[in-house]
């Protein structure tokens, strides 16, 4: 273990001990198990989004409480009914027909109709949700109401995973009247859906209060009960600091918290708190290489960087067995169609890294430990969303990456970027970074199309962080997206992952987690199965 990793581990252990001593007896309180009628769940989340509904997973966690989807995903990854009772596809795969539930109303009193759902599809594609748009782009043509409760979605090419992709909260259905008549700010802060809760108030920088929809009639098929939610309110608080979140749970100020620091996991477990961990399918926390300019245009330098890192040691040290190591840069181990070969492509081999760098002309001429070429040092920039895309554990892992890469002659410049700066697009252009770190949640390996679709002037792909345009890779992914046979679909996706690994376009670091710690006084909180967000519809407080 390197000095930096030893220091971090020791500091984390000291912090854990201190929290255990200062917490309210260091254990969860007893519960009779008798359900309380109503009450308010106090939940401490780590990040505050700009809007309740949108294209970021932090928004998806919130909007899942307020908006219903057409379909839901159960614990076995089966697509089950939600607002749509049933659906079917045409023989050519170009037409999907959804039959909606009867009697469902949005919380503004307007009815759920096929026309309203069709309006939502067009709204997503026309700027209403950028993530929904990139999922449907290239496939969606139109949506139309055949009658009041029958929706037809027309595609330009087959898309067998449409119903599965619609389980993600980016596809929550809003009131058409609200979208047409309210301001953008109103729909941002208080979207109108048919969900189990409504947004009662938003105190920026502090919390969002969700109030029960007493007329709720449309839970997904995999919910634990029917009718309105058990609790009256959810006090969704924004608490960026992990230490503070843990302390609030231990002291009884919060009933549940999100994003449990790895160093606190065992303490909470032995103290009697319910712990939940969901490994997010889709793109893991990975490093992709800028292949359009800079040192990583050379495949040998990309491979050298991969060989220079003992990524598993870094993750195991910081993650303490909670955060899973992930070697695959394409998709996480929780994703169907996962390639083990891609994950195992680059083991720690500093000698191989040295040989590749020598061959590429990068040498340590002055003996300072940093390699140079043509008088320029091998300095590479790695900006990251500090406290947003990358949490505290992730930042510590990146510091481990920086340290290990330095031993092979790379000077990694870590650039922590606050949320406002990061999401402004400051580090999105080819001249702004050499390495890009981040994740993208999904329910299947179709995320590869979003991350690797070739970018053209007519149809730019801002999600292709490697700036890598390759028809062979695109062919593997489009084949997977179009296959109706699951085995053939996964085989094509595996070919794509292996291609990404072979050319060192991206390397995995660790799997993105959604973690919860729940007090024994709160029952039946579960993580929805498409993205791992907390579900409070079935939850209730006990005496």
N, C-alpha and C positions, 0 to 999 in steps of 0.2 A: 504494500500500500504506500503511495507517495505521501510526502510530508503534508501537502495541502489536504488530501483526503483524510489523513489521520487527524489533522487539526479540526476539520469540519465535523467528523464523527465524534470527537471528544467534546466539542462545543455543544453538539446536539444532545449528547447524553446528559451533560450538565443541565441544559435547559429542561429536559424531560424531568429530571429529579426535582428541579426547583418548582415546576408546575405541579407536580404530584404533592409537594409539601404545602403549597399555597392554596390548592383547591379545597373545596368544601368537603373535608374528610377524605378526598381522593377517591371517592366511589360514588356510584349511582344510587339514588334513593330507592327504597322499596316501593312496590306498587301492589295494591290489592287485585288489580286487573279489572275492576268494575268500571264500566264505561261512564264517562262524564257526559252529560247532555250539553252539546255545544262546546263553548270555550274557544280559545285562541291559541294556535300553534305559533310559537316563536322560533323562527328558523334563521340561522346566520349563514349567509352566502358570502362569497369572497369578492364578487365583481358586480358592478352596476352598469348595465348597458344603456345605450342612448335611448332606445325605445323598447317597449314590451315585446313587440313582434318585429322580426327581422331575420337577417341571414346569418347571424352568429349564434353559436350554440348557447351562449349565455342568455340570449333572447329566447331561444327555443325552450329552455327550462322554464322560463316564466310563462310564455304564451301557451305552453302545454296545459297549464292550470285554467286558462281562460278560453281557449279556442279548441274546438273538436276537429278531428281529422276525418277523412273518408274511411281510412283503414287504420288498424292498430297491429302491433307485432307482439305475439305472446312469447313466453319464456323459452319456447322451442323454436323461435324464429319463424313461426307460421303466421301468415297474414290473416287477421280475423276482422269481422265487421266492426264498424264504429258508426259514423253517419251513413255509410253505405251498407245496406243489409246484404247485398250480393252484387257480383260483377261477372262479366264474361268478355271474352275477346273474340274477334272475328277470325276466320280460318287463316287469313293472310297476316294477322297480327296488327293491322293498321287501325282497327276500331275497337274501343273499349266502351262497354255500356255498364253504367252503375245505377242501381236501384236504391233510392234513398229511403230512410226511415220516415214514417208518417208522423205528423203531429209535433215535430221539433220546431222550436222557436228560438230566434236569437234574443238576447237579453234586452233589446230595444223593442220587442214585441212583434217584429216582422218574421214571417215564416221561412224556414229552410226550404228552398226550392231548387230544382235543377238549374233554373236560370241564375240564381244567386251563386251557385257553385261554379257554373260556367264563367260568370263574371270574375270570380276569384282567380281562375286559371289565367285569364287574359290580364288581370291586374298584376299577377306575379311576373309574367313575361314582359309587361310594359313598365317595369321599374319598381313594382311593389315589393319584390323580394329578390335580391340578386342571386341568392343561393338557390332558391327554387327555380329561377330562370336558367342557371347553368346546368341544373339537373335535367331540365326539360328541353333546353336548347338543342336544335338539330333533330328533334323528334316530334315535338308538339306542333300541330297545325292549327287546330281550333277545338272549341268545346261548344256544345249546343244542347238546349233542353228539348227532348223529344216530347215530353209532357211534364206535368208539375213535379214529378218525382223520378224521372228517368233522364239521366245525363249521358250524353255521348261525347267521348273524347276521340278526336281524329288525329292520327299520327302520320308522319311522312315516311317513316320506316319502322319496322318492328322494334318493340321495347318491352320484352317479356317481364322485366322487373318493375314495371310502372307501379303496380299496386303495392309492392314492397317499399319502394322509394317514397310513396305517399304517406307512409307511417311516420316519417320524420316531421317534427313540429314546424318546420319551415312551410309546411303545406296546411297549416291551420286555416279553417274556413271562417271568414268574417261576414258580417252583415253587408249586403250589397248597398242597402240604403245608407248605412254609416259611411261606407267608402265613398259614396257619391255625394253626400250632403255635408259631412263634417270636414273640419280642417285637417290638414296633414298632421298638425301638432296634436289634435284631439285623438286621432287614430293611432298616433305614436304612443301616447301616454295611457290611453284607455281604450284599446281596441274592443270592438263589440263582437262577441262570438256567441256560441250556444253552450259554452263550457260550464263546469261545475262551480267556477268562481268568476267574479267580476273585479275589476280594478277599482277599489273605493277611493284611494288617494295615493299620491306619490310625493314623498318628501325627499327631494333630490339630495343625494349624499347621505341619506339615512336609511330609508325603508320604503317599501311598497306594501300597502295593506290590501289584501285580497278578501273580499266578502262573499259569503256563500250565495249561490244562485238557488233560491228556495224552489224554483220551478224546474230544476234540472231533470231531464228525462232521457238523456242520450249517452250513458256511459259506454265505453268500448266493451266488446264481448269478454275481454280478459280482466275486467274489473272485478272486485271482490263483493260488491253489492250493487243495488239499484236505488234510484231516487236521489235526493239531494245529498251533498256531503255531510258528514257527521259534525264537523266543527263549523263554528260560525265564521271564523276569520283565520287568515294566515298572515302573521306579521313577518314579512320577508325582509330581513335586515341585511344591509351591506356592511360587512366587517372584513376589510382587506387583510388584516394581520392574522395569520394562522394561530399564533399563540393566544391572541385575544379570543378567537372563536372557541378554542379548546377550553379556555378558562370559563367562558360564558356557559358552556355546556356543563362543566364540572360543578359550577356554582349554582346551577339550576336556573340561570337567567335565560337560557335557550333550551328548547326541547330537542332541537336537531341542528347539526352543522354540516356544511359541505367542505370538501377539500381538506381532509385530515392530514396534517403534516406527518410524514413517514416516521419521524422520531417520536411522535405521540401515539402511534397506532397501538403498540403493545400496552401502554399505560391505560388507554381507554378500554381496551379489550379485557384486561384483568380487573378493571373497576366495574364491570358489569354493563357497559354500554353496548347497544346493538351496533355492529359495524357492517357496512355494505360496501362492496367494491365491484365496480363494473369496468371491464376493459373495453374501451370504445372501439368498435369496428371502424374500418376506414383507414385513412393514412395515419401512421403513428407519429409520434414526435421524432422527426427525422431531419437530417441535414442534406439539402440538395445543393448541387454545385452550379455556379454560373458558368455555363458552357459557351456563352456568346462573347465574353471578353475577360481578360485577366488570366492568371496562371492556370486556372482549372479548365481552360479550353483544351489543354493537353490531358488526354485520358490517363497517361502515366502518373501525372501529378494527382489526379483524383484518386487513383488506386493507391498511391503512396499515402495519402491522407487517411484512407480507410485502414490500411495496414498499420499506421502509426498509433492507432488508438486501441486500448484494451477497454472497449466500451462496456463490456459486461462487468468488469471490475468496478468501473466508475459507478454504474447504476446500482450494483449490489451494495456498494459502500454507502452511497447516499440514500438509496431507497430502502435499505434494511429489510429486504425481503418483501416489502409491500409493493414497490414499483417494479413491474416486470421489465427485464431487459428485452429489447427488440432489435434484431439485426437486419430485418427486412425493411428497406427504404420505401417499398411500394405500398404494402398494406400491413395492418397489424395481425397478430396471431388470432384475434377474435373474428377475423373476417373470413367468410366462406371463400374457398379457392386460394388459400394461403400457400405460398411456396417456401418450404423449408430450405430448399437448395439456395434460394436467394438470401435467406436469413443467415446462412452459414458460409456465404461466399468469402468474406474477409475476416479472418481471425487475426489476432494481434501478432504482427511480424515486423518488428522495426528493421530487421536486416533487409527484408523485401522492400520496405519503404525507402531505405537508403539506396538500394540498387536502382529503383525506379527514378528517384530524384537525380541520381548521378547521370543516368541515361538521358534524362530530360534536360540536362545542362545546369541543374541547380546544385551548387557546391558551397561549402563553408570556407571561402577563401581566407577570411581574416580571423577565423577561429573564435568568433563570438557566439557560436551556437546557432545562429540564424543563417540559413542558406541564401545565396544571392545568384543572380543571373544577369549578365550585361549591366552590372553595377546596381541593380535594383534588389532590395531584400524581399524575401518570400513572406511579405506581410499580407494577410488576408482579413477582410472585414466581415464580421458576423454580427449584424444587428438582431435584436430580439425584443419582442413585446414583453417588457418587464411587468410582472403582476397581472398580465392579461393572458397572452398566449403561453407564456412561460411563468409558472409559479415559483415560489422560493426554492422548492426542491429541484425544479428544473434548472434554475439559475446556478445552483451549486453543481449540478451535473455538467453544465456548460463550462464552468470554471475548471472542472476536471478534464474536459476535452482540451481546453486551452493549454493546460499544463502538460498533458501527455503529448500533444502535437508539437510542443516546443522541443521535446527531447529528440525529435526527428528533423528539426530545423524550420518548422513553421512558426511564424509569429502571428498568432490569432488575436485580432483586435476585437474584443467583445464590446458591443455598443448597446447598452440597455436603453430602451426607448419607451417613454410613458405612453399610455393608451391613446391619448389624443394625437400624439405625434405619429405613432405607429399606424393607426388607422387612417391617417390623413394621406397615406401613400408615399411618405417621404422615402421609405426604403423599398420601393417597388420597381424601380427602373434598373436596367442592366448596369448602369454606372454607379449604383449606390451600394452594392454589396458583392462579395465573392462567394459567401456561404449564406444560405437561407435556412432557418429552422422553423418548424411549425407542424401542425397536424390539420386534418380535415375529417370530420366524422362522417360516417356512412353506415349503411346496413349491408352493403355488399361491395365487391371489388370493382363495381362500376365507377367508383371514385377515381380510378385510374384515368378515365376519360377526361374528367375535370382537370386533373393535375398534369396530364401529359398530352392533351389534344394539341396538335400543331397550331401555332398562332400565325394568322395571316393579317394583312392590312385590312381586308374586308371583314374579317371575323377574328379580332385579337383575343388571345387567351391570357388574361392577367393572372390566372391561377397556375400557369406553367412557370414556376419559380426558377427552373433550370434553364429557361429560354432554349429548350431543346426541341427542335422540329424534326420529326423522323417518321416517314411514312410506314416503315416496317413496324415500329412500335405502335403507331396508331392503328395499323391493320390488326394486330393481335387484340387490341382493346375493343375495337368496333365489332370484331367477330364475337367476342365474349358478350358484348351488350346485346347482340342480335340472336344468340343461340337460345332456343327454347329448352333444349336438353341440359340439365344442370351439370352433368359431367363434362359435356363438351364446352359449356360456358366456362367452367372453372379451369379446364385445360388451356383455354385461350388466355385467360387472365394470368395463369401461371407462366405461360410463355412471355407475357409482358413483364412480369416481375423479374424473371430470369434475365431478360434483355436489359432491364434497368440495372440489375446487379452486375452483369457482365461488363457493361460500359461505365460502371461506377458513376451513375448519374445522381444517385441518392443513396444514402446509408441510414439505416435505422439507429435509434439511440434507445428509446424506451417507449412503452405503450402508454398512451394517454389514458388516465383513469378518471372515473367519476366515483368519488368516495363520500360516504355519509357516516356520521356517528349520531345515534339516536338514543334519547333517554328512555329508561324502562317505563316511564309514565306515558309514553307515546307509542301507540300500537299501529300496525299495518301501514307503515310508510314503506313504499317499495320503489324501486328504480324502474322506470319504463324501459322497455327492451329495445327501442330503436336507437336511443342516444344516452340512456343511463341517467336521465334527470330524475329528481325526486317527484313522487306522485303523492299528493295530499288528499285526493278525493276520498280514498278509503280509510284514511287515518283518523284515529280518535284518541282523546286523552283519557287517562284512567285516574282513579283515586289512589 
